[in-house]
Amino acid sequence: MNRILRLTSQVAITLLSLTLLQHCKSTGENKIESVPDSSSSHQVIKAVDAKTEFAEINNKKIAYRSVGSGTPLILCTRYRAVLDDWDPLFIDELAKTFQVITFDYIGVGLSPGELSTDFAVISDDIKDLAAFLKLNKFAIGGWSYGGMIAQVCSVLYPDLVTHTVLIGTSPPGKPVKATADLFMEVSSKPVYELKDETVLFFEPTSALSRATAERSRQRIQQRTTDRDVAVPEKVWSRYFLGIGEYIKDKTGTLEKLKDLKTPILVVSGTRDIACPAENWFALNGQIPSLQLIVVPQAGHGPQHQYPQLVAQYISDFVKRPILE
């Protein structure tokens, strides 16, 4: 077990500082810009310009976008999010290393149908999407609700999933620390304003986090054509039905994670009011392949606050395995 990396919050924060020194340069006002990579000078399609395409499989139609080349990375998104809700800078940074595939769940956005409340069914959709794209193996990532689906998919298809990246999410089963009432209240608003996004996905008591929330929102709004459609209110309850089953964990996903050999990276913010990092602390030592990074002055969406940094974590995680 001494070969397994376990990152506590304190150690992860130290690593954050080291990574900033090694991989990034300050551009003022706490704005971080990646040091250019001379090996990736070729022209690539940017996330804001990526074309929406459709995979038609077994009477299903899944809207997706693909950016970059390299190791395939399929990303599962959060509650009430669609293709447009990923920070394009985060996607572009990932695309330096990966073929990044984002998609709308069936019944959400541009994918017609009804959102399933069974994460195994959604995992099957991901498997089918990978087959449509002729991917024999792929890394999977998920943010929040999407991270829960990524865990189920990893357990169901260990021969397909090479790495699992979990951002601002919770493990299966009853949480040690529950979602805050504030998150439930604000997340139920019909439309999110900047102040709502700051509460939901950032750390509103931090000036740094508030500033990055505004910049992230501006980047997300850059896409003006070929935009996705919002998730209607009638669908929202189906997310929670699925989460409820995930918490009950009648299929034993948590116990299966403990036996899973697939490397798992968890990235959390110090103030995640939706999926607190404490829920992962409680599993310290129980999931042998798990690495945990807790990012300071960040909330439920650390990848939107530190897009270059979190993308670098993910790239290093996939390229530099620590487990045999």
URTAWO-V883841 format. One record per residue. N is the residue number from 1. RES is the residue in one letter. BURIAL is I if it has 24 or more other C-alpha atoms within 12 Angstrom, else O. D_CENTER is the distance of its C-alpha to the mean C-alpha in whole Angstrom. Layout:
BEGIN
N & RES & BURIAL & D_CENTER
N & RES & BURIAL & D_CENTER
END
This chain:
BEGIN
1 & M & O & 27
2 & N & O & 28
3 & R & O & 26
4 & I & O & 23
5 & L & I & 21
6 & R & I & 20
7 & L & I & 19
8 & T & I & 20
9 & S & I & 19
10 & Q & O & 22
11 & V & O & 22
12 & A & I & 18
13 & I & I & 20
14 & T & O & 22
15 & L & I & 20
16 & L & I & 18
17 & S & O & 22
18 & L & O & 23
19 & T & I & 20
20 & L & I & 21
21 & L & O & 24
22 & Q & O & 24
23 & H & I & 21
24 & C & I & 22
25 & K & O & 24
26 & S & O & 25
27 & T & O & 26
28 & G & O & 27
29 & E & O & 26
30 & N & O & 23
31 & K & I & 22
32 & I & I & 20
33 & E & I & 21
34 & S & I & 20
35 & V & O & 23
36 & P & O & 24
37 & D & O & 24
38 & S & O & 27
39 & S & O & 26
40 & S & O & 24
41 & S & O & 26
42 & H & O & 26
43 & Q & O & 25
44 & V & O & 22
45 & I & O & 21
46 & K & I & 19
47 & A & I & 16
48 & V & I & 18
49 & D & O & 21
50 & A & I & 19
51 & K & I & 21
52 & T & I & 19
53 & E & I & 21
54 & F & I & 21
55 & A & I & 21
56 & E & O & 24
57 & I & O & 24
58 & N & O & 27
59 & N & O & 27
60 & K & I & 24
61 & K & I & 22
62 & I & I & 19
63 & A & I & 18
64 & Y & I & 16
65 & R & I & 15
66 & S & I & 16
67 & V & I & 16
68 & G & I & 17
69 & S & O & 19
70 & G & O & 19
71 & T & I & 16
72 & P & I & 15
73 & L & I & 11
74 & I & I & 10
75 & L & I & 6
76 & C & I & 6
77 & T & I & 6
78 & R & I & 8
79 & Y & I & 11
80 & R & I & 14
81 & A & I & 12
82 & V & I & 13
83 & L & I & 13
84 & D & I & 14
85 & D & I & 11
86 & W & I & 9
87 & D & I & 11
88 & P & I & 13
89 & L & I & 14
90 & F & I & 10
91 & I & I & 11
92 & D & I & 14
93 & E & I & 14
94 & L & I & 12
95 & A & I & 14
96 & K & I & 17
97 & T & I & 16
98 & F & I & 14
99 & Q & I & 15
100 & V & I & 12
101 & I & I & 12
102 & T & I & 10
103 & F & I & 12
104 & D & I & 14
105 & Y & I & 14
106 & I & I & 18
107 & G & I & 20
108 & V & I & 17
109 & G & I & 18
110 & L & I & 20
111 & S & I & 19
112 & P & O & 23
113 & G & O & 23
114 & E & I & 22
115 & L & I & 19
116 & S & I & 19
117 & T & I & 19
118 & D & I & 19
119 & F & I & 16
120 & A & I & 18
121 & V & O & 19
122 & I & I & 16
123 & S & I & 15
124 & D & I & 19
125 & D & I & 17
126 & I & I & 15
127 & K & I & 18
128 & D & I & 20
129 & L & I & 18
130 & A & I & 18
131 & A & O & 21
132 & F & O & 22
133 & L & I & 20
134 & K & O & 23
135 & L & O & 20
136 & N & O & 21
137 & K & I & 19
138 & F & I & 15
139 & A & I & 12
140 & I & I & 9
141 & G & I & 5
142 & G & I & 3
143 & W & I & 3
144 & S & I & 7
145 & Y & I & 9
146 & G & I & 7
147 & G & I & 6
148 & M & I & 10
149 & I & I & 10
150 & A & I & 9
151 & Q & I & 11
152 & V & I & 14
153 & C & I & 14
154 & S & I & 14
155 & V & I & 17
156 & L & I & 19
157 & Y & I & 18
158 & P & I & 19
159 & D & O & 21
160 & L & I & 18
161 & V & I & 15
162 & T & I & 16
163 & H & I & 13
164 & T & I & 10
165 & V & I & 7
166 & L & I & 6
167 & I & I & 4
168 & G & I & 7
169 & T & I & 8
170 & S & I & 12
171 & P & I & 14
172 & P & I & 16
173 & G & I & 19
174 & K & O & 21
175 & P & I & 19
176 & V & O & 21
177 & K & O & 20
178 & A & O & 19
179 & T & I & 18
180 & A & O & 20
181 & D & O & 22
182 & L & O & 21
183 & F & I & 18
184 & M & O & 19
185 & E & O & 22
186 & V & O & 20
187 & S & I & 18
188 & S & I & 21
189 & K & O & 22
190 & P & O & 23
191 & V & O & 21
192 & Y & O & 19
193 & E & O & 21
194 & L & I & 20
195 & K & O & 22
196 & D & I & 19
197 & E & I & 16
198 & T & I & 17
199 & V & I & 18
200 & L & I & 15
201 & F & I & 12
202 & F & I & 14
203 & E & I & 18
204 & P & I & 21
205 & T & O & 23
206 & S & O & 22
207 & A & O & 24
208 & L & I & 21
209 & S & I & 18
210 & R & I & 20
211 & A & I & 21
212 & T & I & 18
213 & A & I & 17
214 & E & I & 20
215 & R & I & 19
216 & S & I & 15
217 & R & I & 17
218 & Q & O & 19
219 & R & I & 17
220 & I & I & 16
221 & Q & O & 19
222 & Q & O & 20
223 & R & I & 20
224 & T & O & 23
225 & T & O & 24
226 & D & O & 23
227 & R & I & 20
228 & D & I & 19
229 & V & O & 20
230 & A & I & 19
231 & V & I & 18
232 & P & I & 22
233 & E & O & 23
234 & K & O & 24
235 & V & I & 21
236 & W & I & 19
237 & S & O & 21
238 & R & I & 20
239 & Y & I & 16
240 & F & I & 18
241 & L & O & 20
242 & G & I & 18
243 & I & I & 16
244 & G & O & 20
245 & E & I & 20
246 & Y & I & 17
247 & I & I & 19
248 & K & O & 22
249 & D & I & 21
250 & K & O & 24
251 & T & O & 23
252 & G & O & 22
253 & T & I & 19
254 & L & I & 19
255 & E & O & 22
256 & K & I & 21
257 & L & I & 18
258 & K & I & 21
259 & D & O & 22
260 & L & I & 20
261 & K & O & 20
262 & T & I & 17
263 & P & I & 15
264 & I & I & 13
265 & L & I & 11
266 & V & I & 9
267 & V & I & 9
268 & S & I & 10
269 & G & I & 12
270 & T & I & 16
271 & R & I & 16
272 & D & I & 14
273 & I & I & 16
274 & A & I & 14
275 & C & I & 12
276 & P & I & 15
277 & A & I & 14
278 & E & I & 18
279 & N & I & 17
280 & W & I & 16
281 & F & I & 19
282 & A & O & 21
283 & L & I & 20
284 & N & O & 21
285 & G & O & 23
286 & Q & O & 22
287 & I & I & 19
288 & P & I & 21
289 & S & I & 18
290 & L & I & 16
291 & Q & I & 15
292 & L & I & 14
293 & I & I & 14
294 & V & I & 14
295 & V & I & 14
296 & P & I & 17
297 & Q & I & 18
298 & A & I & 14
299 & G & I & 13
300 & H & I & 10
301 & G & I & 8
302 & P & I & 9
303 & Q & I & 8
304 & H & I & 10
305 & Q & I & 13
306 & Y & I & 13
307 & P & I & 11
308 & Q & I & 14
309 & L & I & 14
310 & V & I & 10
311 & A & I & 11
312 & Q & I & 14
313 & Y & I & 13
314 & I & I & 10
315 & S & I & 14
316 & D & O & 16
317 & F & I & 14
318 & V & I & 15
319 & K & O & 18
320 & R & O & 20
321 & P & O & 20
322 & I & O & 21
323 & L & O & 22
324 & E & O & 25
END
